[in-house]
Amino acid sequence: MAIYEFSCPTCGLTFEKALPMNADRSAVRCPAGHRGVRRVFFATPMLFKGSGFYVTDHRSGPASSHENDGS
Ligand SMILES: [Zn+2]
């Protein structure tokens, strides 16, 4: 998941949306339902170290209390 910022040219609203990295961002609509939102890039520069993507450590499922410390 990554947070993307969008701007709606119809109502002028700027909003953020969390999408998977491979999501179809062209299908994103504004909270009012308008189409054709534009991607807004963050003002703060994102640092990409080396080649490749910024990978987040995503976990699947809710955190369960499954911690065995071997007592
Ligand atoms: Zn809108």
N, CA, C, O and the ligand as a Tripos MOL2 file, in Angstrom:
@<TRIPOS>MOLECULE
protein
  285   283    72     0     0
PROTEIN
NO_CHARGES

@<TRIPOS>ATOM
      1 N           0.8440   -1.1990    0.0000 N.3       1 MET1
      2 CA          0.0000    0.0000    0.0000 C.3       1 MET1
      3 C           0.8690    1.2350    0.0000 C.2       1 MET1
      4 O           1.9370    1.2830    0.6100 O.2       1 MET1
      5 N           0.3810    2.2140   -0.6940 N.am      2 ALA2
      6 CA          1.0740    3.4880   -0.7110 C.3       2 ALA2
      7 C           0.0280    4.5970   -0.7120 C.2       2 ALA2
      8 O          -1.0650    4.4490   -1.2570 O.2       2 ALA2
      9 N           0.3900    5.6920   -0.0950 N.am      3 ILE3
     10 CA         -0.5340    6.8190   -0.0460 C.3       3 ILE3
     11 C          -0.3000    7.7020   -1.2600 C.2       3 ILE3
     12 O           0.8050    8.1940   -1.4890 O.2       3 ILE3
     13 N          -1.3450    7.8890   -2.0200 N.am      4 TYR4
     14 CA         -1.2590    8.7790   -3.1670 C.3       4 TYR4
     15 C          -2.1640    9.9740   -2.9250 C.2       4 TYR4
     16 O          -3.2020    9.8710   -2.2720 O.2       4 TYR4
     17 N          -1.7530   11.0830   -3.4560 N.am      5 GLU5
     18 CA         -2.5600   12.2840   -3.3180 C.3       5 GLU5
     19 C          -3.1310   12.6320   -4.6690 C.2       5 GLU5
     20 O          -2.4340   12.6090   -5.6840 O.2       5 GLU5
     21 N          -4.4160   12.9560   -4.6690 N.am      6 PHE6
     22 CA         -5.1000   13.2710   -5.9070 C.3       6 PHE6
     23 C          -5.7770   14.6240   -5.7870 C.2       6 PHE6
     24 O          -6.0970   15.0930   -4.6950 O.2       6 PHE6
     25 N          -5.9820   15.2300   -6.9380 N.am      7 SER7
     26 CA         -6.7010   16.4920   -6.9970 C.3       7 SER7
     27 C          -7.8190   16.3520   -8.0070 C.2       7 SER7
     28 O          -7.6090   15.8830   -9.1260 O.2       7 SER7
     29 N          -9.0140   16.7650   -7.6030 N.am      8 CYS8
     30 CA        -10.1540   16.6710   -8.5020 C.3       8 CYS8
     31 C         -10.3170   17.9990   -9.2390 C.2       8 CYS8
     32 O         -10.5540   19.0290   -8.6080 O.2       8 CYS8
     33 N         -10.1950   17.9880  -10.5650 N.am      9 PRO9
     34 CA        -10.3350   19.2250  -11.3290 C.3       9 PRO9
     35 C         -11.7740   19.7060  -11.3800 C.2       9 PRO9
     36 O         -12.0260   20.8580  -11.7320 O.2       9 PRO9
     37 N         -12.7210   18.8460  -11.0340 N.am     10 THR10
     38 CA        -14.1330   19.2210  -11.1120 C.3      10 THR10
     39 C         -14.5480   20.0660   -9.9150 C.2      10 THR10
     40 O         -15.1780   21.1110  -10.0760 O.2      10 THR10
     41 N         -14.1940   19.6110   -8.7120 N.am     11 CYS11
     42 CA        -14.5980   20.3350   -7.5160 C.3      11 CYS11
     43 C         -13.4000   20.9420   -6.7890 C.2      11 CYS11
     44 O         -13.5640   21.6640   -5.8050 O.2      11 CYS11
     45 N         -12.2130   20.6520   -7.2710 N.am     12 GLY12
     46 CA        -11.0350   21.2680   -6.6920 C.3      12 GLY12
     47 C         -10.5690   20.6320   -5.4090 C.2      12 GLY12
     48 O          -9.6770   21.1460   -4.7340 O.2      12 GLY12
     49 N         -11.1740   19.5170   -5.0760 N.am     13 LEU13
     50 CA        -10.8200   18.8690   -3.8240 C.3      13 LEU13
     51 C          -9.5190   18.0920   -3.9640 C.2      13 LEU13
     52 O          -9.2640   17.4320   -4.9720 O.2      13 LEU13
     53 N          -8.7180   18.1930   -2.9330 N.am     14 THR14
     54 CA         -7.4980   17.3890   -2.8820 C.3      14 THR14
     55 C          -7.6570   16.3510   -1.7880 C.2      14 THR14
     56 O          -8.0330   16.6690   -0.6600 O.2      14 THR14
     57 N          -7.3700   15.1300   -2.1280 N.am     15 PHE15
     58 CA         -7.5690   14.0620   -1.1630 C.3      15 PHE15
     59 C          -6.4810   13.0210   -1.3170 C.2      15 PHE15
     60 O          -5.8060   12.9210   -2.3420 O.2      15 PHE15
     61 N          -6.3430   12.2510   -0.2490 N.am     16 GLU16
     62 CA         -5.3570   11.1850   -0.2690 C.3      16 GLU16
     63 C          -6.0640    9.8450   -0.3120 C.2      16 GLU16
     64 O          -7.1740    9.6860    0.1950 O.2      16 GLU16
     65 N          -5.4080    8.9100   -0.9160 N.am     17 LYS17
     66 CA         -5.9980    7.5860   -1.0100 C.3      17 LYS17
     67 C          -4.8950    6.5460   -0.9300 C.2      17 LYS17
     68 O          -3.8440    6.6750   -1.5580 O.2      17 LYS17
     69 N          -5.1550    5.5310   -0.1560 N.am     18 ALA18
     70 CA         -4.1870    4.4490   -0.0420 C.3      18 ALA18
     71 C          -4.5070    3.3740   -1.0660 C.2      18 ALA18
     72 O          -5.6080    2.8240   -1.0870 O.2      18 ALA18
     73 N          -3.5540    3.0900   -1.8920 N.am     19 LEU19
     74 CA         -3.7580    2.1170   -2.9590 C.3      19 LEU19
     75 C          -2.6000    1.1370   -2.9890 C.2      19 LEU19
     76 O          -1.4800    1.4610   -2.5940 O.2      19 LEU19
     77 N          -2.8860   -0.0480   -3.4570 N.am     20 PRO20
     78 CA         -1.7830   -0.9810   -3.7010 C.3      20 PRO20
     79 C          -0.8630   -0.4110   -4.7730 C.2      20 PRO20
     80 O          -1.2700    0.4150   -5.5900 O.2      20 PRO20
     81 N           0.3730   -0.8640   -4.7520 N.am     21 MET21
     82 CA          1.3550   -0.3150   -5.6790 C.3      21 MET21
     83 C           0.9590   -0.5450   -7.1350 C.2      21 MET21
     84 O           1.2830    0.2600   -8.0080 O.2      21 MET21
     85 N           0.2640   -1.6370   -7.3890 N.am     22 ASN22
     86 CA         -0.0840   -1.9680   -8.7690 C.3      22 ASN22
     87 C          -1.5340   -1.6320   -9.0900 C.2      22 ASN22
     88 O          -2.1040   -2.1580  -10.0460 O.2      22 ASN22
     89 N          -2.1290   -0.7460   -8.2810 N.am     23 ALA23
     90 CA         -3.5290   -0.4060   -8.5030 C.3      23 ALA23
     91 C          -3.6880    0.4580   -9.7470 C.2      23 ALA23
     92 O          -2.7620    1.1500  -10.1730 O.2      23 ALA23
     93 N          -4.8680    0.3990  -10.3060 N.am     24 ASP24
     94 CA         -5.1650    1.2290  -11.4560 C.3      24 ASP24
     95 C          -5.5880    2.6100  -10.9550 C.2      24 ASP24
     96 O          -6.7450    2.8370  -10.6010 O.2      24 ASP24
     97 N          -4.6390    3.5010  -10.9370 N.am     25 ARG25
     98 CA         -4.8990    4.8180  -10.3600 C.3      25 ARG25
     99 C          -5.7760    5.6820  -11.2540 C.2      25 ARG25
    100 O          -6.3120    6.6990  -10.8160 O.2      25 ARG25
    101 N          -5.9190    5.2720  -12.5050 N.am     26 SER26
    102 CA         -6.7690    6.0420  -13.4050 C.3      26 SER26
    103 C          -8.2440    5.8250  -13.0840 C.2      26 SER26
    104 O          -9.1060    6.5720  -13.5480 O.2      26 SER26
    105 N          -8.5250    4.8030  -12.2920 N.am     27 ALA27
    106 CA         -9.9110    4.4940  -11.9450 C.3      27 ALA27
    107 C         -10.3370    5.1640  -10.6410 C.2      27 ALA27
    108 O         -11.4630    4.9820  -10.1790 O.2      27 ALA27
    109 N          -9.4300    5.9380  -10.0560 N.am     28 VAL28
    110 CA         -9.7340    6.5790   -8.7870 C.3      28 VAL28
    111 C         -10.6960    7.7410   -9.0160 C.2      28 VAL28
    112 O         -10.5450    8.5320   -9.9470 O.2      28 VAL28
    113 N         -11.6780    7.8120   -8.1440 N.am     29 ARG29
    114 CA        -12.6030    8.9440   -8.2030 C.3      29 ARG29
    115 C         -12.4720    9.7720   -6.9370 C.2      29 ARG29
    116 O         -11.9980    9.2960   -5.9060 O.2      29 ARG29
    117 N         -12.8930   10.9930   -7.0360 N.am     30 CYS30
    118 CA        -12.8590   11.8710   -5.8820 C.3      30 CYS30
    119 C         -13.9900   11.4710   -4.9270 C.2      30 CYS30
    120 O         -14.9290   10.7910   -5.3400 O.2      30 CYS30
    121 N         -13.9120   11.8870   -3.6510 N.am     31 PRO31
    122 CA        -14.9440   11.5080   -2.6780 C.3      31 PRO31
    123 C         -16.3420   11.9320   -3.1000 C.2      31 PRO31
    124 O         -17.3270   11.3620   -2.6320 O.2      31 PRO31
    125 N         -16.4420   12.9140   -3.9660 N.am     32 ALA32
    126 CA        -17.7490   13.3520   -4.4530 C.3      32 ALA32
    127 C         -18.1800   12.5540   -5.6770 C.2      32 ALA32
    128 O         -19.2800   12.7540   -6.1920 O.2      32 ALA32
    129 N         -17.3360   11.6680   -6.1360 N.am     33 GLY33
    130 CA        -17.7110   10.7840   -7.2170 C.3      33 GLY33
    131 C         -17.2750   11.2510   -8.5960 C.2      33 GLY33
    132 O         -17.6440   10.6480   -9.6030 O.2      33 GLY33
    133 N         -16.4950   12.3180   -8.6460 N.am     34 HIS34
    134 CA        -16.0590   12.8110   -9.9440 C.3      34 HIS34
    135 C         -14.9520   11.9450  -10.5150 C.2      34 HIS34
    136 O         -14.1440   11.3630   -9.7920 O.2      34 HIS34
    137 N         -14.9450   11.8830  -11.7830 N.am     35 ARG35
    138 CA        -13.8940   11.1340  -12.4620 C.3      35 ARG35
    139 C         -12.8010   12.0750  -12.9250 C.2      35 ARG35
    140 O         -12.9220   13.2980  -12.8500 O.2      35 ARG35
    141 N         -11.7450   11.4700  -13.4010 N.am     36 GLY36
    142 CA        -10.6760   12.2550  -14.0170 C.3      36 GLY36
    143 C          -9.8110   12.9930  -13.0160 C.2      36 GLY36
    144 O          -9.3010   14.0740  -13.3100 O.2      36 GLY36
    145 N          -9.6400   12.4160  -11.8280 N.am     37 VAL37
    146 CA         -8.7860   13.0680  -10.8450 C.3      37 VAL37
    147 C          -7.3270   12.9840  -11.2930 C.2      37 VAL37
    148 O          -6.9190   12.0810  -12.0240 O.2      37 VAL37
    149 N          -6.5850   13.9410  -10.8330 N.am     38 ARG38
    150 CA         -5.1770   13.9850  -11.2150 C.3      38 ARG38
    151 C          -4.3140   13.6180  -10.0350 C.2      38 ARG38
    152 O          -4.6040   13.9420   -8.8840 O.2      38 ARG38
    153 N          -3.2800   12.9510  -10.3570 N.am     39 ARG39
    154 CA         -2.3080   12.5750   -9.3460 C.3      39 ARG39
    155 C          -1.5160   13.8060   -8.9420 C.2      39 ARG39
    156 O          -1.0390   14.5680   -9.7840 O.2      39 ARG39
    157 N          -1.3880   13.9810   -7.6390 N.am     40 VAL40
    158 CA         -0.5890   15.0820   -7.1110 C.3      40 VAL40
    159 C           0.6260   14.4910   -6.4180 C.2      40 VAL40
    160 O           0.5150   13.5750   -5.6020 O.2      40 VAL40
    161 N           1.7490   15.0160   -6.7480 N.am     41 PHE41
    162 CA          2.9600   14.4980   -6.1410 C.3      41 PHE41
    163 C           3.2580   15.2450   -4.8590 C.2      41 PHE41
    164 O           3.0200   16.4470   -4.7420 O.2      41 PHE41
    165 N           3.7700   14.5190   -3.9260 N.am     42 PHE42
    166 CA          4.0770   15.1190   -2.6370 C.3      42 PHE42
    167 C           5.1540   16.1760   -2.7880 C.2      42 PHE42
    168 O           6.0660   16.0740   -3.6090 O.2      42 PHE42
    169 N           5.0060   17.1900   -1.9620 N.am     43 ALA43
    170 CA          5.9720   18.2760   -2.0130 C.3      43 ALA43
    171 C           7.3220   17.8190   -1.4900 C.2      43 ALA43
    172 O           8.3750   18.2390   -1.9720 O.2      43 ALA43
    173 N           7.2650   16.9550   -0.4990 N.am     44 THR44
    174 CA          8.5150   16.4460    0.0530 C.3      44 THR44
    175 C           9.0710   15.3720   -0.8640 C.2      44 THR44
    176 O           8.3640   14.4340   -1.2330 O.2      44 THR44
    177 N          10.2980   15.5030   -1.2200 N.am     45 PRO45
    178 CA         10.8840   14.5280   -2.1330 C.3      45 PRO45
    179 C          11.0150   13.1650   -1.4800 C.2      45 PRO45
    180 O          11.4050   13.0410   -0.3190 O.2      45 PRO45
    181 N          10.6870   12.1730   -2.2390 N.am     46 MET46
    182 CA         10.8380   10.8200   -1.7420 C.3      46 MET46
    183 C          12.1820   10.2780   -2.2090 C.2      46 MET46
    184 O          12.5550   10.3810   -3.3770 O.2      46 MET46
    185 N          12.8740    9.7110   -1.2710 N.am     47 LEU47
    186 CA         14.2000    9.2260   -1.5890 C.3      47 LEU47
    187 C          14.1610    7.7620   -1.9830 C.2      47 LEU47
    188 O          13.6780    6.9030   -1.2460 O.2      47 LEU47
    189 N          14.6700    7.5190   -3.1300 N.am     48 PHE48
    190 CA         14.7760    6.1410   -3.5800 C.3      48 PHE48
    191 C          16.2490    5.7560   -3.5540 C.2      48 PHE48
    192 O          17.0730    6.3020   -4.2860 O.2      48 PHE48
    193 N          16.5390    4.8290   -2.7140 N.am     49 LYS49
    194 CA         17.9330    4.4180   -2.5850 C.3      49 LYS49
    195 C          18.2270    3.2850   -3.5650 C.2      49 LYS49
    196 O          17.5610    2.2490   -3.5680 O.2      49 LYS49
    197 N          19.2090    3.5060   -4.3660 N.am     50 GLY50
    198 CA         19.5880    2.4750   -5.3250 C.3      50 GLY50
    199 C          18.5050    2.2800   -6.3750 C.2      50 GLY50
    200 O          17.7120    3.1820   -6.6460 O.2      50 GLY50
    201 N          18.4860    1.1200   -6.9460 N.am     51 SER51
    202 CA         17.4810    0.8050   -7.9390 C.3      51 SER51
    203 C          16.3570    0.0000   -7.3040 C.2      51 SER51
    204 O          16.5490   -0.6690   -6.2890 O.2      51 SER51
    205 N          15.2060    0.0740   -7.9050 N.am     52 GLY52
    206 CA         14.0820   -0.6820   -7.3790 C.3      52 GLY52
    207 C          13.0780    0.2210   -6.6990 C.2      52 GLY52
    208 O          13.1490    1.4470   -6.7920 O.2      52 GLY52
    209 N          12.1760   -0.3880   -6.0370 N.am     53 PHE53
    210 CA         11.0860    0.3450   -5.4420 C.3      53 PHE53
    211 C          11.2470    0.4180   -3.9360 C.2      53 PHE53
    212 O          12.0080   -0.3250   -3.3150 O.2      53 PHE53
    213 N          10.4980    1.3440   -3.3890 N.am     54 TYR54
    214 CA         10.4250    1.4420   -1.9410 C.3      54 TYR54
    215 C           9.4500    0.3780   -1.4460 C.2      54 TYR54
    216 O           8.2450    0.4640   -1.6820 O.2      54 TYR54
    217 N           9.9770   -0.5970   -0.7750 N.am     55 VAL55
    218 CA          9.1610   -1.7290   -0.3620 C.3      55 VAL55
    219 C           8.7800   -1.5840    1.1000 C.2      55 VAL55
    220 O           9.6260   -1.3880    1.9730 O.2      55 VAL55
    221 N           7.5100   -1.6850    1.3330 N.am     56 THR56
    222 CA          7.0460   -1.6380    2.7100 C.3      56 THR56
    223 C           6.8590   -3.0440    3.2360 C.2      56 THR56
    224 O           6.5220   -3.9650    2.4920 O.2      56 THR56
    225 N           7.0790   -3.1900    4.4980 N.am     57 ASP57
    226 CA          6.9390   -4.4990    5.1200 C.3      57 ASP57
    227 C           5.4750   -4.7290    5.4630 C.2      57 ASP57
    228 O           5.0300   -4.4570    6.5790 O.2      57 ASP57
    229 N           4.7490   -5.2260    4.5000 N.am     58 HIS58
    230 CA          3.3270   -5.4340    4.7340 C.3      58 HIS58
    231 C           3.0790   -6.8400    5.2660 C.2      58 HIS58
    232 O           3.6880   -7.8150    4.8250 O.2      58 HIS58
    233 N           2.1850   -6.9070    6.2060 N.am     59 ARG59
    234 CA          1.8540   -8.1950    6.7800 C.3      59 ARG59
    235 C           0.4300   -8.5530    6.3890 C.2      59 ARG59
    236 O          -0.4350   -7.6880    6.2560 O.2      59 ARG59
    237 N           0.2160   -9.7950    6.2170 N.am     60 SER60
    238 CA         -1.1150  -10.2400    5.8450 C.3      60 SER60
    239 C          -1.9070  -10.6280    7.0830 C.2      60 SER60
    240 O          -1.4330  -11.3870    7.9280 O.2      60 SER60
    241 N          -3.0950  -10.1080    7.1760 N.am     61 GLY61
    242 CA         -3.9730  -10.4660    8.2730 C.3      61 GLY61
    243 C          -3.6880   -9.6500    9.5170 C.2      61 GLY61
    244 O          -2.6490   -9.0010    9.6350 O.2      61 GLY61
    245 N          -4.6220   -9.6940   10.4310 N.am     62 PRO62
    246 CA         -4.4380   -8.9620   11.6910 C.3      62 PRO62
    247 C          -3.3750   -9.6220   12.5590 C.2      62 PRO62
    248 O          -3.1100  -10.8200   12.4650 O.2      62 PRO62
    249 N          -2.7900   -8.8050   13.3900 N.am     63 ALA63
    250 CA         -1.7450   -9.3210   14.2690 C.3      63 ALA63
    251 C          -2.3600  -10.2240   15.3140 C.2      63 ALA63
    252 O          -3.2240   -9.8150   16.0890 O.2      63 ALA63
    253 N          -1.9140  -11.4140   15.3180 N.am     64 SER64
    254 CA         -2.4410  -12.3610   16.2880 C.3      64 SER64
    255 C          -1.4630  -12.5440   17.4360 C.2      64 SER64
    256 O          -0.2570  -12.3460   17.2870 O.2      64 SER64
    257 N          -2.0010  -12.9210   18.5720 N.am     65 SER65
    258 CA         -1.1430  -13.1270   19.7270 C.3      65 SER65
    259 C          -0.5140  -14.5120   19.6350 C.2      65 SER65
    260 O          -0.8520  -15.4280   20.3830 O.2      65 SER65
    261 N           0.3850  -14.6240   18.7160 N.am     66 HIS66
    262 CA          0.9790  -15.9260   18.4370 C.3      66 HIS66
    263 C           2.4820  -15.8280   18.6910 C.2      66 HIS66
    264 O           3.3100  -16.1230   17.8290 O.2      66 HIS66
    265 N           2.7840  -15.4110   19.8840 N.am     67 GLU67
    266 CA          4.1790  -15.2110   20.2000 C.3      67 GLU67
    267 C           4.6490  -16.2670   21.1860 C.2      67 GLU67
    268 O           4.2760  -16.2550   22.3590 O.2      67 GLU67
    269 N           5.4490  -17.1520   20.7050 N.am     68 ASN68
    270 CA          6.0090  -18.1750   21.5700 C.3      68 ASN68
    271 C           7.4610  -17.8270   21.8790 C.2      68 ASN68
    272 O           8.3220  -17.8370   20.9990 O.2      68 ASN68
    273 N           7.7060  -17.5280   23.1150 N.am     69 ASP69
    274 CA          9.0810  -17.1750   23.4780 C.3      69 ASP69
    275 C           9.8220  -18.3910   24.0380 C.2      69 ASP69
    276 O          10.9380  -18.2610   24.5410 O.2      69 ASP69
    277 N           9.2190  -19.5430   23.9540 N.am     70 GLY70
    278 CA          9.9050  -20.7590   24.3630 C.3      70 GLY70
    279 C          10.0940  -20.8700   25.8560 C.2      70 GLY70
    280 O          11.2070  -21.1090   26.3240 O.2      70 GLY70
    281 N           9.0350  -20.7010   26.6050 N.am     71 SER71
    282 CA          9.1460  -20.8170   28.0540 C.3      71 SER71
    283 C           8.9480  -22.2500   28.5050 C.2      71 SER71
    284 O           9.0090  -22.5350   29.7010 O.2      71 SER71
    285 ZN        -14.6420   16.1260   -7.2540 Zn       72 ZN72
@<TRIPOS>BOND
     1     1     2 1
     2     2     3 1
     3     3     4 2
     4     3     5 am
     5     5     6 1
     6     6     7 1
     7     7     8 2
     8     7     9 am
     9     9    10 1
    10    10    11 1
    11    11    12 2
    12    11    13 am
    13    13    14 1
    14    14    15 1
    15    15    16 2
    16    15    17 am
    17    17    18 1
    18    18    19 1
    19    19    20 2
    20    19    21 am
    21    21    22 1
    22    22    23 1
    23    23    24 2
    24    23    25 am
    25    25    26 1
    26    26    27 1
    27    27    28 2
    28    27    29 am
    29    29    30 1
    30    30    31 1
    31    31    32 2
    32    31    33 am
    33    33    34 1
    34    34    35 1
    35    35    36 2
    36    35    37 am
    37    37    38 1
    38    38    39 1
    39    39    40 2
    40    39    41 am
    41    41    42 1
    42    42    43 1
    43    43    44 2
    44    43    45 am
    45    45    46 1
    46    46    47 1
    47    47    48 2
    48    47    49 am
    49    49    50 1
    50    50    51 1
    51    51    52 2
    52    51    53 am
    53    53    54 1
    54    54    55 1
    55    55    56 2
    56    55    57 am
    57    57    58 1
    58    58    59 1
    59    59    60 2
    60    59    61 am
    61    61    62 1
    62    62    63 1
    63    63    64 2
    64    63    65 am
    65    65    66 1
    66    66    67 1
    67    67    68 2
    68    67    69 am
    69    69    70 1
    70    70    71 1
    71    71    72 2
    72    71    73 am
    73    73    74 1
    74    74    75 1
    75    75    76 2
    76    75    77 am
    77    77    78 1
    78    78    79 1
    79    79    80 2
    80    79    81 am
    81    81    82 1
    82    82    83 1
    83    83    84 2
    84    83    85 am
    85    85    86 1
    86    86    87 1
    87    87    88 2
    88    87    89 am
    89    89    90 1
    90    90    91 1
    91    91    92 2
    92    91    93 am
    93    93    94 1
    94    94    95 1
    95    95    96 2
    96    95    97 am
    97    97    98 1
    98    98    99 1
    99    99   100 2
   100    99   101 am
   101   101   102 1
   102   102   103 1
   103   103   104 2
   104   103   105 am
   105   105   106 1
   106   106   107 1
   107   107   108 2
   108   107   109 am
   109   109   110 1
   110   110   111 1
   111   111   112 2
   112   111   113 am
   113   113   114 1
   114   114   115 1
   115   115   116 2
   116   115   117 am
   117   117   118 1
   118   118   119 1
   119   119   120 2
   120   119   121 am
   121   121   122 1
   122   122   123 1
   123   123   124 2
   124   123   125 am
   125   125   126 1
   126   126   127 1
   127   127   128 2
   128   127   129 am
   129   129   130 1
   130   130   131 1
   131   131   132 2
   132   131   133 am
   133   133   134 1
   134   134   135 1
   135   135   136 2
   136   135   137 am
   137   137   138 1
   138   138   139 1
   139   139   140 2
   140   139   141 am
   141   141   142 1
   142   142   143 1
   143   143   144 2
   144   143   145 am
   145   145   146 1
   146   146   147 1
   147   147   148 2
   148   147   149 am
   149   149   150 1
   150   150   151 1
   151   151   152 2
   152   151   153 am
   153   153   154 1
   154   154   155 1
   155   155   156 2
   156   155   157 am
   157   157   158 1
   158   158   159 1
   159   159   160 2
   160   159   161 am
   161   161   162 1
   162   162   163 1
   163   163   164 2
   164   163   165 am
   165   165   166 1
   166   166   167 1
   167   167   168 2
   168   167   169 am
   169   169   170 1
   170   170   171 1
   171   171   172 2
   172   171   173 am
   173   173   174 1
   174   174   175 1
   175   175   176 2
   176   175   177 am
   177   177   178 1
   178   178   179 1
   179   179   180 2
   180   179   181 am
   181   181   182 1
   182   182   183 1
   183   183   184 2
   184   183   185 am
   185   185   186 1
   186   186   187 1
   187   187   188 2
   188   187   189 am
   189   189   190 1
   190   190   191 1
   191   191   192 2
   192   191   193 am
   193   193   194 1
   194   194   195 1
   195   195   196 2
   196   195   197 am
   197   197   198 1
   198   198   199 1
   199   199   200 2
   200   199   201 am
   201   201   202 1
   202   202   203 1
   203   203   204 2
   204   203   205 am
   205   205   206 1
   206   206   207 1
   207   207   208 2
   208   207   209 am
   209   209   210 1
   210   210   211 1
   211   211   212 2
   212   211   213 am
   213   213   214 1
   214   214   215 1
   215   215   216 2
   216   215   217 am
   217   217   218 1
   218   218   219 1
   219   219   220 2
   220   219   221 am
   221   221   222 1
   222   222   223 1
   223   223   224 2
   224   223   225 am
   225   225   226 1
   226   226   227 1
   227   227   228 2
   228   227   229 am
   229   229   230 1
   230   230   231 1
   231   231   232 2
   232   231   233 am
   233   233   234 1
   234   234   235 1
   235   235   236 2
   236   235   237 am
   237   237   238 1
   238   238   239 1
   239   239   240 2
   240   239   241 am
   241   241   242 1
   242   242   243 1
   243   243   244 2
   244   243   245 am
   245   245   246 1
   246   246   247 1
   247   247   248 2
   248   247   249 am
   249   249   250 1
   250   250   251 1
   251   251   252 2
   252   251   253 am
   253   253   254 1
   254   254   255 1
   255   255   256 2
   256   255   257 am
   257   257   258 1
   258   258   259 1
   259   259   260 2
   260   259   261 am
   261   261   262 1
   262   262   263 1
   263   263   264 2
   264   263   265 am
   265   265   266 1
   266   266   267 1
   267   267   268 2
   268   267   269 am
   269   269   270 1
   270   270   271 1
   271   271   272 2
   272   271   273 am
   273   273   274 1
   274   274   275 1
   275   275   276 2
   276   275   277 am
   277   277   278 1
   278   278   279 1
   279   279   280 2
   280   279   281 am
   281   281   282 1
   282   282   283 1
   283   283   284 2
@<TRIPOS>SUBSTRUCTURE
     1 MET1         2 RESIDUE 1 A MET
     2 ALA2         6 RESIDUE 1 A ALA
     3 ILE3        10 RESIDUE 1 A ILE
     4 TYR4        14 RESIDUE 1 A TYR
     5 GLU5        18 RESIDUE 1 A GLU
     6 PHE6        22 RESIDUE 1 A PHE
     7 SER7        26 RESIDUE 1 A SER
     8 CYS8        30 RESIDUE 1 A CYS
     9 PRO9        34 RESIDUE 1 A PRO
    10 THR10       38 RESIDUE 1 A THR
    11 CYS11       42 RESIDUE 1 A CYS
    12 GLY12       46 RESIDUE 1 A GLY
    13 LEU13       50 RESIDUE 1 A LEU
    14 THR14       54 RESIDUE 1 A THR
    15 PHE15       58 RESIDUE 1 A PHE
    16 GLU16       62 RESIDUE 1 A GLU
    17 LYS17       66 RESIDUE 1 A LYS
    18 ALA18       70 RESIDUE 1 A ALA
    19 LEU19       74 RESIDUE 1 A LEU
    20 PRO20       78 RESIDUE 1 A PRO
    21 MET21       82 RESIDUE 1 A MET
    22 ASN22       86 RESIDUE 1 A ASN
    23 ALA23       90 RESIDUE 1 A ALA
    24 ASP24       94 RESIDUE 1 A ASP
    25 ARG25       98 RESIDUE 1 A ARG
    26 SER26      102 RESIDUE 1 A SER
    27 ALA27      106 RESIDUE 1 A ALA
    28 VAL28      110 RESIDUE 1 A VAL
    29 ARG29      114 RESIDUE 1 A ARG
    30 CYS30      118 RESIDUE 1 A CYS
    31 PRO31      122 RESIDUE 1 A PRO
    32 ALA32      126 RESIDUE 1 A ALA
    33 GLY33      130 RESIDUE 1 A GLY
    34 HIS34      134 RESIDUE 1 A HIS
    35 ARG35      138 RESIDUE 1 A ARG
    36 GLY36      142 RESIDUE 1 A GLY
    37 VAL37      146 RESIDUE 1 A VAL
    38 ARG38      150 RESIDUE 1 A ARG
    39 ARG39      154 RESIDUE 1 A ARG
    40 VAL40      158 RESIDUE 1 A VAL
    41 PHE41      162 RESIDUE 1 A PHE
    42 PHE42      166 RESIDUE 1 A PHE
    43 ALA43      170 RESIDUE 1 A ALA
    44 THR44      174 RESIDUE 1 A THR
    45 PRO45      178 RESIDUE 1 A PRO
    46 MET46      182 RESIDUE 1 A MET
    47 LEU47      186 RESIDUE 1 A LEU
    48 PHE48      190 RESIDUE 1 A PHE
    49 LYS49      194 RESIDUE 1 A LYS
    50 GLY50      198 RESIDUE 1 A GLY
    51 SER51      202 RESIDUE 1 A SER
    52 GLY52      206 RESIDUE 1 A GLY
    53 PHE53      210 RESIDUE 1 A PHE
    54 TYR54      214 RESIDUE 1 A TYR
    55 VAL55      218 RESIDUE 1 A VAL
    56 THR56      222 RESIDUE 1 A THR
    57 ASP57      226 RESIDUE 1 A ASP
    58 HIS58      230 RESIDUE 1 A HIS
    59 ARG59      234 RESIDUE 1 A ARG
    60 SER60      238 RESIDUE 1 A SER
    61 GLY61      242 RESIDUE 1 A GLY
    62 PRO62      246 RESIDUE 1 A PRO
    63 ALA63      250 RESIDUE 1 A ALA
    64 SER64      254 RESIDUE 1 A SER
    65 SER65      258 RESIDUE 1 A SER
    66 HIS66      262 RESIDUE 1 A HIS
    67 GLU67      266 RESIDUE 1 A GLU
    68 ASN68      270 RESIDUE 1 A ASN
    69 ASP69      274 RESIDUE 1 A ASP
    70 GLY70      278 RESIDUE 1 A GLY
    71 SER71      282 RESIDUE 1 A SER
    72 ZN72       285 GROUP 0 **** ****
